[in-house]
Amino acid sequence: MITGDVIFDLPFYNAKGILTGGDIYGPRYRIAKLTVEHEPVEEGGETTSENFFEVCIWHASTCYEKTPEEQITRKTFPFDAEGREAVLAWLNEQIPER
């Protein structure tokens, strides 16, 4: 079971932190902050951005960068305290306890 103290709090991800974890033989996971830029709604308007947690799970012994995209499951969550709790719950649903 993955616990809240393992996935860190929001300031870690705000500082460009990326957390990877799991077993060397899989499943493995990666949590990062994802910023999505939105084009202005009207001409001359301001670009806005929205932050999310992007969580990736893969069942391989390779690192994230070497794992084929089709083997990675991705999900996004709001970048806030409730989103962090949802990340934790989803990871524990997806990764069986050994």
DOLUMLUM-783476 format. One record per residue: x, y, z of N, C-alpha, C in turn. Coordinates in steps of 0.02 Angstrom, whole numbers. Layout:
BEGIN
{{X Y Z} {X Y Z} {X Y Z}}
...
REM end
This chain:
BEGIN
{{42 -59 0} {0 0 0} {44 62 0}}
{{27 108 -43} {63 172 -46} {31 220 2}}
{{71 253 44} {44 297 95} {57 370 76}}
{{21 414 109} {26 486 95} {94 515 105}}
{{133 488 151} {200 516 162} {248 498 106}}
{{231 450 65} {274 429 9} {267 476 -51}}
{{207 503 -63} {197 542 -124} {208 617 -117}}
{{228 639 -59} {247 709 -46} {188 758 -53}}
{{199 819 -31} {149 871 -34} {160 916 -94}}
{{113 962 -106} {114 1005 -165} {179 1044 -176}}
{{211 1072 -125} {272 1111 -137} {327 1072 -174}}
{{331 1007 -161} {380 966 -196} {370 969 -272}}
{{308 963 -294} {292 963 -365} {296 1034 -394}}
{{281 1084 -354} {288 1153 -376} {360 1170 -392}}
{{406 1136 -358} {478 1148 -369} {504 1103 -425}}
{{461 1083 -469} {478 1040 -527} {497 969 -507}}
{{475 949 -448} {490 881 -426} {448 830 -464}}
{{480 774 -479} {446 717 -510} {461 657 -466}}
{{408 623 -445} {416 566 -402} {407 502 -442}}
{{454 457 -437} {445 390 -466} {452 339 -411}}
{{415 284 -419} {417 233 -368} {392 167 -395}}
{{388 119 -351} {364 53 -370} {420 3 -366}}
{{405 -56 -392} {452 -112 -391} {492 -114 -455}}
{{554 -135 -452} {596 -137 -512} {567 -183 -566}}
{{528 -233 -546} {498 -279 -594} {426 -259 -611}}
{{404 -203 -587} {337 -177 -602} {288 -198 -548}}
{{233 -164 -543} {219 -101 -578} {259 -42 -549}}
{{269 6 -592} {304 67 -572} {258 126 -583}}
{{273 182 -550} {231 241 -559} {273 305 -558}}
{{242 357 -586} {274 423 -591} {220 475 -578}}
{{236 523 -536} {190 578 -521} {226 643 -536}}
{{194 686 -576} {225 750 -594} {170 803 -599}}
{{191 865 -595} {146 921 -606} {143 934 -681}}
{{83 940 -707} {71 953 -778} {36 1020 -784}}
{{64 1066 -821} {33 1131 -832} {6 1134 -903}}
{{-58 1148 -909} {-91 1152 -974} {-105 1226 -988}}
{{-79 1250 -1044} {-90 1319 -1065} {-153 1322 -1108}}
{{-195 1372 -1094} {-256 1382 -1133} {-248 1447 -1173}}
{{-264 1443 -1237} {-262 1501 -1280} {-314 1553 -1257}}
{{-302 1617 -1271} {-351 1668 -1253} {-419 1654 -1287}}
{{-472 1667 -1250} {-539 1658 -1277} {-554 1709 -1332}}
{{-532 1769 -1321} {-543 1822 -1371} {-476 1851 -1392}}
{{-475 1879 -1451} {-414 1908 -1477} {-388 1962 -1430}}
{{-323 1959 -1417} {-293 2007 -1371} {-300 1988 -1298}}
{{-336 1934 -1284} {-345 1912 -1215} {-282 1878 -1189}}
{{-283 1862 -1126} {-225 1832 -1094} {-228 1755 -1097}}
{{-170 1725 -1104} {-165 1653 -1100} {-172 1633 -1027}}
{{-209 1580 -1015} {-217 1556 -946} {-186 1486 -941}}
{{-173 1465 -881} {-145 1398 -871} {-181 1364 -814}}
{{-178 1298 -816} {-210 1257 -765} {-162 1201 -746}}
{{-156 1187 -682} {-109 1136 -658} {-146 1072 -639}}
{{-113 1015 -653} {-139 949 -637} {-83 906 -611}}
{{-102 853 -576} {-56 798 -563} {-63 752 -624}}
{{-8 732 -653} {-10 680 -704} {22 618 -673}}
{{-17 564 -671} {6 502 -641} {11 449 -696}}
{{68 416 -699} {80 364 -749} {98 299 -713}}
{{71 245 -739} {87 178 -713} {108 135 -772}}
{{160 96 -762} {180 48 -813} {205 -15 -779}}
{{196 -71 -814} {214 -137 -786} {275 -163 -824}}
{{331 -134 -812} {392 -154 -845} {452 -139 -800}}
{{508 -170 -815} {568 -157 -776} {608 -98 -804}}
{{584 -69 -858} {618 -12 -888} {599 53 -853}}
{{641 104 -860} {625 169 -832} {570 202 -875}}
{{541 254 -849} {487 290 -883} {507 310 -954}}
{{564 339 -960} {586 366 -1025} {597 312 -1077}}
{{611 251 -1057} {623 196 -1103} {562 150 -1114}}
{{508 164 -1079} {448 123 -1086} {406 148 -1145}}
{{386 102 -1190} {344 123 -1246} {279 155 -1222}}
{{258 207 -1255} {198 245 -1236} {137 200 -1228}}
{{130 150 -1270} {70 107 -1267} {69 64 -1205}}
{{123 60 -1168} {126 21 -1106} {114 64 -1044}}
{{103 129 -1053} {95 175 -997} {21 194 -991}}
{{-5 188 -930} {-73 211 -915} {-67 279 -882}}
{{-102 329 -908} {-98 397 -881} {-166 419 -855}}
{{-164 459 -802} {-225 490 -776} {-206 557 -745}}
{{-250 606 -752} {-237 671 -722} {-287 684 -665}}
{{-264 724 -618} {-303 742 -560} {-293 816 -546}}
{{-341 850 -514} {-331 921 -496} {-269 929 -454}}
{{-234 984 -464} {-173 997 -426} {-191 1035 -362}}
{{-217 998 -314} {-234 1026 -249} {-234 969 -198}}
{{-250 984 -136} {-247 933 -83} {-295 875 -97}}
{{-355 891 -123} {-403 837 -138} {-378 795 -197}}
{{-347 827 -245} {-318 791 -301} {-263 744 -279}}
{{-222 767 -232} {-168 725 -204} {-197 663 -172}}
{{-251 671 -134} {-284 614 -103} {-313 567 -155}}
{{-340 594 -209} {-366 553 -264} {-310 515 -299}}
{{-252 547 -306} {-193 513 -335} {-176 452 -292}}
{{-172 462 -228} {-156 409 -181} {-206 351 -186}}
{{-270 368 -187} {-322 317 -191} {-318 278 -257}}
{{-307 314 -312} {-303 282 -378} {-243 236 -383}}
{{-185 259 -358} {-126 217 -359} {-137 152 -320}}
{{-170 158 -263} {-182 98 -223} {-234 52 -254}}
{{-278 79 -295} {-325 37 -333} {-289 0 -389}}
{{-242 34 -422} {-209 8 -481} {-151 -40 -466}}
{{-119 -29 -409} {-60 -69 -392} {-77 -115 -335}}
{{-80 -180 -348} {-99 -227 -295} {-45 -231 -240}}
{{-68 -241 -180} {-22 -247 -123} {11 -315 -125}}
{{75 -316 -110} {111 -380 -111} {120 -408 -42}}
REM end
